[in-house]
Structures are given as structure tokens and as C-alpha cells.
Amino acid sequence: MSLVKVTLKVMPKPEVLDSAGRAVAEVLKKNKFNLQSCRVGKSIELELEDSPNLKKDILKMAEFVLYNPLVEQIEILNEGELS
């Protein structure tokens, strides 16, 4: 089987207070940067063996340990490359 590299984008849900994003925004504004808002998330890169259920497996892994579905949302950035 071939290897597939997948990137996941994890961000706070819009309705959740993003304290890290707020802190970054405050520092940038205090330093005279013209900024409206800032949200801080994370990028997760996985390298997996290709399989017919790859997307399902990735989402299962993500819900298991990679993000908290109560306060975060996830997006598979290179989903079009999945089988």
C-alpha cells in the first residue's frame, strides 16, 4: 500500500472563547498592528497507509485524541487526495 500524508486543521468553534487568540490579538494591537481579530488553532500532519476507509479512520482518530469536538472543529485540508 502507498502512504498518504494528511493535514488536519483544528480550530476553536466560532462560539467558543479563544483565549490564546485574544492574547495574540492584544499583543499585536498594542504593537500598532492593524488587526481586527485572531484565532489560534493547530495543524496536525499524519502519514498513513492508504485504505478504502481512510477518511473514516482519520475522523475516528481525530475524535479519539486529536481534538475536542465540544469546543473545536476539524477540517481535512487535503481531503481531495484521499481515496
C-alpha positions in Angstrom: 0.0 0.0 0.0 1.1 3.6 -0.6 1.5 6.2 2.1 -0.8 9.3 2.2 0.1 12.5 4.0 -2.9 14.2 5.6 -3.1 17.6 7.2 -5.8 18.4 9.7 -6.7 21.9 10.7 -8.1 22.2 14.2 -9.7 25.5 15.3 -11.9 26.6 18.2 -15.6 26.7 17.3 -16.7 30.3 16.5 -18.9 30.4 19.6 -16.1 29.4 21.9 -13.9 32.0 23.6 -10.4 31.7 22.1 -8.2 33.0 25.0 -5.0 32.3 23.0 -6.3 34.1 20.0 -7.4 37.1 22.2 -4.0 37.2 23.9 -2.2 37.3 20.5 -4.5 39.9 19.2 -3.9 42.2 22.2 -0.1 42.0 21.8 -0.3 42.7 18.1 -2.7 45.7 18.6 -0.5 47.1 21.4 2.4 47.0 19.0 0.5 49.0 16.4 -0.6 46.2 14.1 -3.8 46.9 12.3 -5.7 43.7 13.3 -9.4 43.0 13.6 -9.3 39.6 15.2 -7.1 36.5 15.7 -8.0 32.8 16.2 -5.3 30.3 17.3 -5.5 26.7 16.3 -3.3 23.8 15.4 -2.2 21.9 12.4 -1.7 18.1 12.6 0.1 16.2 9.9 -0.5 12.4 9.7 1.2 9.9 7.4 -0.9 6.8 6.9 -1.2 3.8 4.7 -3.9 4.3 2.1 -7.0 2.3 2.6 -10.6 2.3 1.4 -11.8 3.7 4.7 -9.1 6.3 5.1 -11.3 9.3 5.7 -13.4 7.4 8.2 -10.3 6.2 10.0 -8.9 9.7 10.2 -12.0 11.1 11.7 -12.1 8.3 14.2 -8.5 9.0 15.2 -9.3 12.8 15.4 -12.3 12.3 17.7 -10.3 9.8 19.8 -7.4 12.1 20.7 -6.6 14.9 18.2 -9.3 17.4 19.0 -12.2 18.1 21.4 -15.4 18.1 19.4 -17.2 20.0 22.2 -15.1 23.2 21.7 -13.1 22.6 18.5 -13.8 21.9 14.8 -11.7 20.0 12.4 -11.1 20.2 8.7 -9.1 17.8 6.5 -7.2 20.2 4.3 -6.1 17.8 1.6 -9.3 15.7 1.5 -9.4 15.6 -2.3 -6.3 13.4 -2.3 -8.0 10.7 -0.2 -9.2 7.6 -1.8 
